[in-house]
Amino acid sequence: MDDSVDRAILTAISRDGRATLSQLSDAVGLSVSAVQSRLRRLETRGVIAGYQAILDPEQVGTPLSAFIEITPLDPAQPDNAPELLEHLDAIEACHSIAGDASYMLFVRVPSPRALEELVRDVRLSANVSTRTTVVLQTYYEHRPIIPVGSTE
């Protein structure tokens, strides 16, 4: 990412994905049509992967968050846990990690009982052992991604 104007556009929409073309134009000092053209190019190149609403987990009924580390019971089994767990909607993210575990799942559920059921479903679906850490409080998440080389 060598273009400072593209970095400024990316910084602005990372902070506010609903910013209008006019607001972006003011922020970067280009015309609305130039900003729109650059946005389309960034989307086409895959730099901008999409736009998404951020929901309040408490308001939508999933106030309990947890991290679940998973490790295959049999190290020789196929490494396909992400595919085997994809059908479980409570899993918000699945990360391949270094360390003792193979993957780290981030999940949101309505209650401790629902978490217990989800952990059971994870174990059965992927033939893994688990280690669960419940989130007590989240101080921040969904922070803006500031492109490397940005002056902000």
N, C-alpha and C positions, 0 to 999 in steps of 0.2 A: 504494500500500500504506500506508494510514493507521492500521491497527490494530496496536498494539504486541504484542498476544498472537499474532496471525497471524504477525508478523515473528519472534517468538520461536520459534514452532512451525517455521517455515520454516528458521530458523537451525539449530535442533536436528536436523531431518531432513536438512539439507544436510550436516551433520557426520557423521550416522549414519543412513543410510537404513533401517536395520534396527531402529531404536529402537522399543520397544513402546509401545502407547498409555499404559501405566502409567508408563513412563519419561518420555514426553512430558508427561503429566499432572503429574508431579512437577516437571518443568523449568519449566512455565509457570503452575503453580498453579491449574489447572482440573480438573474431574472428567474421568474417562476418557471418559464419554459426550459431554461438551462438546468435548473434543479430537477425538474421532472425527467429530463433526458438522462441526467446522471443517475437518478434513482433507478430508472429502468435498466440502465447499463449495469449497475451494481446488483440488481435483482437477477438479471440474465446471467451474470458471472457467478451467481451463487453467494456473493458476499453478504447480501441480505437474504436470509433463508426463509423469511416469512414474518408475518405480524400476528400477534396473539394477545388476547385479553388476559389479564392477570386477575384471577378470581380470589376472593377472600375465603380461605378454607373454612373458617368458622361459619360464615354466612351460607355456605353450600353444604354444610353438614359433615365435613371431614376435619374436625379440629385436632385430631391426634396424628402427629407426624413421628416417623421413626426411620432409622437406618437399619437395614438388615444385611449383614455380611453373609455371603453364601460360599460354601466350599464343597466340592464334589465328595460324596462318600467313597467313591472309587476313582482314584486319580487316572485310571485308564479309560474311564467313560468319555464319550464324545464331549467336546467343549461347546455345547449348544444350549446352555442354560438360558441365555437371552431369548431364544426362540421358544423354548419350552414355557417361559413365564410371560410372554407377550400378551396372553389372553387375560391376565389378571389386571383389571383396570385400576386397582388401588396403587399399583406401582407407577410412580410418576417418572422415575429415572432409574436406569441400570448402567452402572459404570464398571468397566474392567479395571481392576486395581492391582498394584504390587503389594506384596506382603503375604501373610498366611492365607487369607481368603482369596477367592478368584474374582468375585464381583461384590459391589456394594449397591444395594437397592435403596432408593428413597421412596417412602410410601406415605400415604395419607389415608386415614380410616376414621369412621365415626366414633369408635369406642375401644377400650381395652379388649373386650370380647371379640370385636371385629379384627383387631390386630392378632389375637391368638389364632383365629380362624385363617387369617391370611398367611401367617407363619406356617401353619399346618399345610395349607395349599401349596406354598412355595416348596416345602420339603418333599411333598408327594409328587408334585409336577416335575421337579428337576432332579430328584434323588440326591439332595444336598443336605449338609448340616448347616445350621444357622446360628448367628449371634446377633441379637437385637438390642439396639440402643434407642430408647424413647427420647424424643425431643421435649424438653420442658418449656423452653421459650426460644423463639427465633428473633434475633435482634435486627437482622437484615437479610434479605435475599432478593433475587431478581435485580441485582445492581446493574447499572449500565456498563456495557463493555466499551471501554475507551480504546480506540485503535492505537496500535503501537506507532509512535512518532507524533502523536497528537500533542499539542502544546497545553492541553488542559490538565 
